[in-house]
């Protein structure tokens, strides 16, 4: 699995993917909601290691499986999930939703 990039910058790539989705119209002219428009990705950060990866999201993906998909090995410290405007503490069994941002402290 590779890192989504934009001009060699993985952060810009993630922002481009998120912006493209945000621009999509969330309702049709009759006011009915469309299917979930969030990108089918999870962004994984390890701030201390300076790692940022964008990986494909899958139904039932956990923090542990996202960590493995991002190829983070060794101790990674505590983690948090940023979901919309919320930030929640997580453990390796926490289930991720599409569009989540996963931050490891080490």
N, CA and C of each residue as an Amber inpcrd file, in Angstrom:
protein
   318
   0.8350000  -1.1690000   0.0000000   0.0000000   0.0000000   0.0000000
   0.8780000   1.2280000   0.0000000   0.5480000   2.1730000  -0.8280000
   1.3780000   3.3410000  -0.9530000   0.8080000   4.5340000  -0.2280000
   1.5550000   5.5870000  -0.2590000   1.1460000   6.8430000   0.3340000
   0.5610000   7.7170000  -0.7470000  -0.5950000   8.3070000  -0.4820000
  -1.2190000   9.2340000  -1.4020000  -0.3970000  10.5140000  -1.3870000
   0.0320000  10.9700000  -2.5400000   0.8430000  12.1810000  -2.5630000
   0.2970000  13.1630000  -3.5840000   0.6810000  14.4080000  -3.4250000
   0.3370000  15.4670000  -4.3620000   1.5970000  16.2900000  -4.5370000
   2.2340000  16.1530000  -5.6800000   3.4680000  16.8840000  -5.9100000
   4.5640000  16.4630000  -4.9540000   4.5430000  15.2020000  -4.5310000
   5.5630000  14.7110000  -3.6180000   5.2820000  15.0210000  -2.1610000
   4.1760000  15.6660000  -1.8720000   3.8550000  16.0480000  -0.5050000
   2.6630000  15.2300000  -0.0190000   2.8800000  14.2540000   0.8950000
   1.7720000  13.4040000   1.3350000   0.6790000  14.1590000   2.0700000
   1.0250000  15.2200000   2.7820000  -0.0020000  15.9960000   3.4840000
  -0.9060000  16.6920000   2.4760000  -0.3170000  17.2720000   1.4480000
  -1.1160000  17.9280000   0.4160000  -2.0040000  16.9260000  -0.2930000
  -1.5220000  15.6970000  -0.4720000  -2.3350000  14.6510000  -1.1000000
  -3.5570000  14.3250000  -0.2710000  -3.3690000  14.2050000   1.0330000
  -4.5000000  13.9120000   1.9240000  -5.4780000  15.0820000   1.9330000
  -4.9400000  16.2950000   1.9380000  -5.8050000  17.4680000   1.9220000
  -6.5810000  17.5420000   0.6150000  -5.9370000  17.2070000  -0.5010000
  -6.6170000  17.2250000  -1.7910000  -7.7590000  16.2230000  -1.8230000
  -7.5200000  15.0280000  -1.2940000  -8.5660000  14.0030000  -1.2540000
  -9.7280000  14.4670000  -0.3920000  -9.4180000  15.0540000   0.7660000
 -10.4690000  15.5170000   1.6660000 -11.2270000  16.6880000   1.0570000
 -10.5210000  17.6120000   0.4180000 -11.1540000  18.7710000  -0.1940000
 -12.0670000  18.3420000  -1.3310000 -11.6050000  17.4100000  -2.1530000
 -12.4320000  16.9220000  -3.2630000 -13.7290000  16.3390000  -2.7660000
 -13.6770000  15.6380000  -1.6650000 -14.8880000  15.0580000  -1.0930000
 -15.7610000  16.1360000  -0.4790000 -15.1460000  17.1160000   0.1810000
 -15.9180000  18.1790000   0.8180000 -16.6660000  19.0190000  -0.2060000
 -16.1330000  19.1330000  -1.4070000 -16.7690000  19.9310000  -2.4440000
 -18.0140000  19.2430000  -2.9890000 -18.0590000  17.8980000  -2.9370000
 -19.2280000  17.1710000  -3.4020000 -20.4720000  17.6610000  -2.6700000
 -21.5750000  17.7300000  -3.3900000 -22.8300000  18.1600000  -2.7910000
 -23.3520000  17.0500000  -1.8940000 -23.7500000  17.4100000  -0.6770000
 -24.2010000  16.4050000   0.2810000 -25.6820000  16.0720000   0.1290000
 -26.4470000  16.9170000  -0.5600000 -27.8770000  16.6630000  -0.7530000
 -28.2490000  16.9140000  -2.2050000 -29.2280000  16.1600000  -2.6690000
 -29.7190000  16.4100000  -4.0170000 -30.7510000  17.5400000  -3.9530000
 -31.2160000  18.0500000  -5.1030000 -32.1530000  19.1840000  -5.1030000
 -33.4480000  18.9150000  -4.3290000 -33.8410000  17.6580000  -4.1500000
 -35.0700000  17.3340000  -3.4210000 -34.8330000  17.2740000  -1.9150000
 -33.5960000  17.4910000  -1.4760000 -33.2770000  17.5100000  -0.0650000
 -32.9480000  16.1570000   0.5310000 -32.8780000  15.1110000  -0.2830000
 -32.5440000  13.7850000   0.2250000 -31.0360000  13.6490000   0.3190000
 -30.5760000  12.9700000   1.3660000 -29.1400000  12.7860000   1.5460000
 -28.6160000  11.7450000   0.5730000 -27.4070000  12.0010000   0.0860000
 -26.6970000  11.0210000  -0.7220000 -26.0070000  10.0410000   0.2010000
 -25.4490000   8.9990000  -0.3830000 -24.6290000   8.0440000   0.3630000
 -23.4540000   8.7830000   0.9850000 -22.8900000   8.2340000   2.0500000
 -21.7560000   8.8170000   2.7640000 -20.6870000   9.2620000   1.7660000
 -20.3180000  10.5280000   1.8140000 -19.3690000  11.0950000   0.8610000
 -17.9460000  11.2010000   1.4040000 -17.7080000  10.7680000   2.6600000
 -16.3570000  10.8580000   3.2050000 -15.4140000   9.9700000   2.3970000
 -14.1470000  10.3850000   2.2760000 -13.1920000   9.5620000   1.5240000
 -12.9860000   8.2100000   2.1930000 -12.7410000   7.1880000   1.3990000
 -12.5120000   5.8420000   1.9320000 -11.0290000   5.6710000   2.2530000
 -10.5680000   6.5390000   3.1640000  -9.1670000   6.5100000   3.5950000
  -9.0980000   6.7110000   5.1000000  -7.9650000   6.3580000   5.6620000
  -7.6080000   6.6740000   7.0440000  -6.2140000   7.2750000   6.9760000
  -6.0010000   8.3740000   7.6830000  -4.6840000   8.9930000   7.7390000
  -4.0390000   8.6040000   9.0650000  -2.8050000   8.1110000   8.9990000
  -2.0800000   7.6440000  10.1820000  -0.8600000   8.5460000  10.3940000
  -0.7700000   9.1360000  11.5920000   0.3660000   9.9810000  11.9540000
   1.1130000   9.3690000  13.1260000   2.4300000   9.4110000  13.0650000
   3.2690000   9.1540000  14.2350000   4.1450000  10.3930000  14.3410000
   3.7140000  11.3180000  15.1630000   4.3650000  12.6230000  15.2370000
   5.8240000  12.5300000  15.6380000   6.1420000  11.7160000  16.6200000
   7.5270000  11.6220000  17.0900000   8.4400000  11.0530000  16.0040000
   7.9210000  10.0930000  15.2210000   8.7150000   9.4830000  14.1440000
   8.6860000  10.2970000  12.8570000   7.7870000  11.2700000  12.7860000
   7.6730000  12.0700000  11.5690000   7.0610000  11.2950000  10.4090000
   6.1290000  10.3880000  10.7220000   5.5080000   9.5510000   9.6980000
   4.0630000   9.9800000   9.4990000   3.6590000  10.0960000   8.2460000
   2.2710000  10.3650000   7.8940000   1.9500000   9.5170000   6.6690000
   0.9430000   8.6570000   6.7980000   0.5540000   7.7950000   5.6850000
  -0.9500000   7.8240000   5.5220000  -1.3810000   7.7590000   4.2890000
  -2.7980000   7.6610000   3.9630000  -3.0130000   6.2530000   3.4320000
  -3.9040000   5.5130000   4.0800000  -4.1440000   4.1260000   3.6920000
  -5.6190000   3.9450000   3.3410000  -5.9230000   2.9660000   2.5070000
  -7.3300000   2.7060000   2.1900000  -8.0840000   2.2060000   3.4160000
  -9.2910000   2.7180000   3.6230000 -10.1420000   2.2840000   4.7200000
 -10.9310000   1.0630000   4.2860000 -11.1320000   0.1440000   5.2250000
 -11.9450000  -1.0450000   4.9890000 -12.9410000  -1.1870000   6.1300000
 -14.1140000  -1.7010000   5.8510000 -15.1220000  -1.9590000   6.8770000
 -14.5240000  -2.8150000   7.9900000 -14.7030000  -2.4120000   9.2420000
 -14.2020000  -3.1630000  10.3850000 -12.7320000  -2.9250000  10.7100000
 -12.0780000  -1.9790000  10.0210000 -10.6620000  -1.6940000  10.2730000
 -10.4750000  -1.2020000  11.7050000  -9.4800000  -1.7570000  12.3820000
  -9.1680000  -1.3450000  13.7500000  -7.8850000  -0.5160000  13.7620000
  -7.5970000   0.0780000  14.9140000  -6.3500000   0.8180000  15.0780000
  -5.1670000  -0.1130000  14.7930000  -5.2520000  -1.3440000  15.2960000
  -4.1630000  -2.3030000  15.0910000  -3.9490000  -2.5830000  13.6000000
  -5.0330000  -2.8500000  12.8650000  -4.8570000  -3.1690000  11.4480000
  -4.3870000  -1.9540000  10.6480000  -4.7920000  -0.7500000  11.0500000
  -4.3090000   0.4650000  10.3760000  -2.8220000   0.6620000  10.6430000
  -2.4100000   0.3900000  11.8760000  -0.9870000   0.5000000  12.2250000
  -0.1590000  -0.4540000  11.3680000  -0.6370000  -1.6840000  11.2210000
   0.0920000  -2.6670000  10.4010000   0.1030000  -2.2520000   8.9340000
  -1.0170000  -1.7620000   8.4270000  -1.0840000  -1.3340000   7.0270000
  -0.1440000  -0.1560000   6.7650000   0.0370000   0.7020000   7.7730000
   0.9460000   1.8470000   7.6510000   2.3940000   1.4570000   7.9040000
   2.6110000   0.1860000   8.2710000   3.9420000  -0.3710000   8.5360000
   4.6710000   0.3380000   9.6690000   3.9260000   0.6470000  10.7290000
   4.5410000   1.2010000  11.9320000   4.8850000   0.0410000  12.8430000
   6.1520000  -0.1080000  13.1560000   6.5990000  -1.2040000  14.0110000
   7.1450000  -0.6510000  15.3140000   7.2720000  -1.5120000  16.2800000
   7.7950000  -1.0970000  17.5720000   6.7640000  -0.3310000  18.3710000
   7.1710000   0.1790000  19.5390000   6.2310000   0.9120000  20.3800000
   5.7800000   2.1990000  19.6970000   4.4900000   2.4490000  19.7410000
   3.9600000   3.6540000  19.0930000   3.2800000   4.5920000  20.0790000
   3.1630000   4.1740000  21.3270000   2.5680000   5.0300000  22.3480000
   1.0540000   5.0680000  22.2660000   0.4840000   5.9750000  23.0410000
  -0.9650000   6.1320000  23.0640000  -1.4450000   6.6790000  21.7330000
  -2.7330000   6.4220000  21.4530000  -3.2640000   6.9350000  20.1900000
  -4.6080000   7.6130000  20.4100000  -4.9120000   8.5070000  19.4880000
  -6.1750000   9.2230000  19.4710000  -6.7440000   9.1500000  18.0670000
  -8.0560000   9.1950000  17.9990000  -8.7400000   9.2290000  16.7060000
  -9.3990000  10.5960000  16.5790000  -9.1070000  11.2790000  15.4820000
  -9.8000000  12.5220000  15.1570000 -10.8920000  12.1520000  14.1680000
 -12.1310000  12.4270000  14.5680000 -13.2960000  12.0750000  13.7470000
 -14.1710000  13.3130000  13.6670000 -14.1000000  13.9920000  12.5440000
 -14.8290000  15.2520000  12.4290000 -14.2620000  16.2610000  13.4030000
 -15.1320000  16.8110000  14.2500000 -14.7080000  17.8020000  15.2470000
 -14.3340000  17.1700000  16.5760000 -14.3950000  15.8380000  16.6720000
 -14.1100000  15.1270000  17.9150000 -12.7170000  14.5260000  17.9240000
 -12.1320000  14.4290000  19.1040000 -10.8970000  13.6690000  19.3130000
 -11.1710000  12.7210000  20.4680000 -10.9670000  11.4220000  20.2230000
 -11.2460000  10.4160000  21.2540000 -10.0240000   9.5450000  21.4800000
  -9.8330000   9.1460000  22.7480000  -8.7600000   8.1900000  23.0720000
  -9.1220000   6.8600000  22.4370000  -8.1130000   6.1180000  22.0180000
  -8.3610000   4.8460000  21.3580000  -7.3710000   3.8030000  21.8600000
  -7.7040000   2.5410000  21.6240000  -6.7630000   1.4540000  21.8660000
  -6.7000000   0.6320000  20.5780000  -5.9220000  -0.4340000  20.5850000
  -5.7010000  -1.1830000  19.3520000  -6.9530000  -1.8690000  18.8200000
  -7.9780000  -2.0440000  19.6770000  -9.2150000  -2.6920000  19.2420000
 -10.2660000  -1.7070000  18.7360000 -10.0040000  -0.4110000  18.8570000
 -10.9710000   0.5990000  18.4240000 -11.2000000   0.4930000  16.9230000
 -12.4600000   0.5530000  16.5330000 -12.8280000   0.4450000  15.1210000
 -12.8130000   1.8370000  14.5000000 -12.1890000   1.9360000  13.3330000
 -12.0660000   3.2050000  12.6260000 -13.2090000   3.3840000  11.6300000
 -13.5300000   4.6320000  11.3860000 -14.5050000   4.9820000  10.3650000
 -13.7730000   5.6380000   9.2100000 -14.3890000   5.6050000   8.0430000
 -13.7510000   6.2330000   6.8840000 -13.5400000   7.7200000   7.1460000
 -12.3750000   8.1970000   6.7350000 -12.0260000   9.6020000   6.9320000
 -11.3530000   9.9040000   8.2600000 -11.2360000   8.9000000   9.1520000
 -10.6100000   9.1390000  10.4570000  -9.1320000   9.5070000  10.3060000
  -8.6370000  10.2530000  11.2850000  -7.2160000  10.5520000  11.4020000
  -6.7510000   9.8980000  12.7010000  -5.7540000   9.0540000  12.6000000
  -5.2290000   8.2940000  13.7220000  -3.8710000   8.8740000  14.0860000
  -3.7190000   9.3210000  15.3300000  -2.4630000   9.9370000  15.7850000
  -1.8430000   9.1030000  16.8940000  -0.5850000   8.6990000  16.6710000
   0.1980000   7.9960000  17.6890000   1.1360000   9.0020000  18.3270000
   1.3260000   8.8890000  19.6430000   2.1150000   9.8580000  20.3980000
   3.6130000   9.6440000  20.3250000   4.0660000   8.4280000  20.0010000
   5.5090000   8.1740000  19.9060000   5.8860000   7.8240000  18.5030000
